[in-house]
């Protein structure tokens, strides 16, 4: 009997430059090589085909913050940017600190998300770590080693206890590492000085020393070359630290306010020089409404949207021959899957058949073409290559600006016990 597939991607150019057919059955890559028999064949010869991304750092808001974003709008933004799985952070209102709140968050995502999702557990002094792990938390954190919007900081003594307890679970701990000096926070320059690159590096070193039990540690959104060099754990960098600097904005422009801050152009260029040392690119998608941002700088919340523009801006860098497509796939898809213990999307037999298909023609980013409910972007007029269509589990879920309901799934952590 001749083998068959539900769909065949014909003439896909792999990162190693081989051209193959990718045969998909039941949402999984079944065969690489000559295509199997199928009634549905997609000619990929004119596309850049990339395994869909995992964005392991998003804030999907919802609840009391639904005016900023919710699971429906945030997941649309993800799919339109070539992301089929997002990892939601726990600094919600209320924070995800108990199994019951965690379960409610999962139910909200199951009812409204158009893409796959996972959810992290919050970390505080009385967090029931074992129960959160069994309830399905993918990881713990981001843990705030300095306060940020909707996130309270924890100190050295508590962090040591957290590492000790979570190390027994084998779970991943994700860290927001900053130090804050008492400099008045009245514009982007002073914000950068108050949450300085030196302070970030000191915080990374302190976190390293606190991890006396060799817990698995992931450093979120590191914003300087020095911090990357010091980190003893996996390293994440956000696209806004790669593509934006505080010098791109008027100093009092609150739409550039984010934690860690946008750095100087010199620091931004130095960060690109650490490209090979970066394990993960994640958006830290943290939308606020335009009204939220249009208040005095010191009172404005930190955070910017980015899940939809992350991969498209990186793809543009690939077309400019500044970075390799292989490295983009590693940092946005393969490495996050490995760190989180999630089945990878990719070109190997058994991988999830989640792919994004990019025409090789950049466009200028504009808030008008994006899908986040917040209605603005800090990347206005930057160049990006957006996917024309996206497959999730072998099914088209986004095409030419339209969304098609697929079968999004919750990906719980490895400690999940029903």
Secondary structure, 3 states (H helix, E strand, C coil): CCCECCEEEEEEECCCCCEEEEEEECCEEEEEECCCECCCEEECCCCEEEECEEEEEECCCECCECCCCCHHHHHHHHHHCCEEEEEECCCCCCCCCCHHHHHHHHHHHHHHCCCEEEECECCCCCCCHHHHHHHCCCCEEEEECCCECCECCCCHHHHHHHHHHHHCCCCEEEEECCCCCCCCCCCHHHHHHHCCHHHHHHHHHHHHHHCCCCCEEEECCCCCHHHHHHCCCEEEECHHHHHCCHHHCCCCCHHHCCCCCCCCHHHHHHHHCCHHHCCEECCCECCCCHHHHCCCHHHCCCCECCCCCHHHHHHHHHHCCCCCHHHHHHHHHHHHHHHHCCCCECCCCCCECCEEEECCCCEECCHHHCCCCCCCCCCCCCEECCEEEEEECCEEEEECCEECCCCCCECCCCCCCC
